[in-house]
Amino acid sequence: MKNFAIIGAAGFIAPRHLKAIKDTNNTLIAALDRHDCVGIMDSYFPDADFFTEYERFDRHIDKLKRTGKKIDYVSICTPNYLHDSHIRFALRQQAQAICEKPIVLNPWNIDALQEIETETGLKINNILQLRHHEAICNLKQKIDIEQADKIYDIDLTYITSRGKWYQHSWKGDIQKSGGVATNIGVHFFDMLIWIFGEVKQNIVHLQEFNKAAGYLELKNARIRWFLSIDYNDIPEIIKNKGQRTFRNITIEGQELEFSEGFTDLHTISYQHILNNQGFGLSEVRPSIETVYNIRNSKPIGLKGEFHSFLKNK
């Protein structure tokens, strides 16, 4: 049984980590969040110590280490811009890090973290649950055995409606979240690069605070992508069903169906991490470089290979 701590216990994604720690027969020793709405912990680890102040949490974890009850893993579910700092905290406490995506916002942050990994001999793991999804794993196997020089035409569309609160939270601050392409798109870009190979060309057609679109050319794919948090971008047929999210990936005109099968992906991720098979910094670098370049590109407008949703923009 391994000892865990979690930073960001009140966040949206934290329950999946709590469940994964429980499902893998480990224990949560301590949790930190500036907000105290963490009643969900009662369903998993009611005896875990809880802190709202980083300084007291830091002191507690250090005390445990000195009394022979050190933390083995720190799960990080905090806002994107804090990941780098909290990963460093984990390694200073001689614990491995398990961090939500994006692992960091800038490629040079990865360089610095790799140095710390080398110094400490500890590993930084990133949660990339789509790489464990059955339908996506099957697609990768299919692509791997097909012709190596084949180029696939792909359309990626992901619209997840967000209310007015979004722009007032850290997610609406590009310096803290990385913007829409980073915050809601990085795991899709990682998945596509993992399957279709390295990035050859990265063009941005549209970049606004609530949506972005562009063209990504990979070794074996031409991808037109559109990401949005604007409800107005939802197709009418989806709105009429009362739904506020639309996710669609088509490959050579065929839809990739992966709407189901997400329930236990964090648990599967933890199982791999505990077996020293987690996704490390070198594996996540290409997607971080991709979203960084998107964030810092000047949109060219409706030129070249642009997504069909931009025709009415």
Number of C-alpha atoms within 10 A of each C-alpha: 8 15 17 23 29 25 24 21 31 22 15 10 15 22 18 15 21 25 18 21 24 16 17 15 10 14 19 24 21 22 24 24 21 13 13 12 11 17 11 14 20 10 11 18 18 13 12 16 14 20 20 15 12 13 9 13 20 15 11 15 19 17 13 14 15 10 8 8 13 20 22 18 23 27 29 30 25 23 17 23 20 16 21 19 11 19 25 19 16 25 23 14 18 19 24 26 26 27 25 22 25 28 29 26 24 19 18 13 13 20 13 12 20 18 11 18 16 10 10 14 11 17 24 25 25 24 24 24 20 20 21 18 19 15 16 18 15 12 13 17 11 11 16 12 8 9 9 11 9 12 15 18 15 22 22 21 20 21 22 17 18 15 10 8 10 14 14 10 11 16 20 19 15 16 12 16 22 25 24 25 28 25 20 21 23 23 22 20 22 22 19 24 22 16 22 21 15 16 18 12 12 16 22 24 24 22 22 11 15 18 18 23 27 26 22 24 22 20 18 22 24 20 25 23 27 24 25 26 22 17 18 12 20 22 15 11 9 12 15 10 8 9 15 19 19 17 14 14 19 15 15 12 11 10 12 13 12 15 9 9 12 13 10 15 20 23 20 17 25 22 17 14 21 13 9 11 12 20 20 17 20 10 14 25 19 19 26 27 17 22 26 19 16 25 19 10 15 13 18 13 16 15 10 11 15 23 20 13 16 16 8 5 8
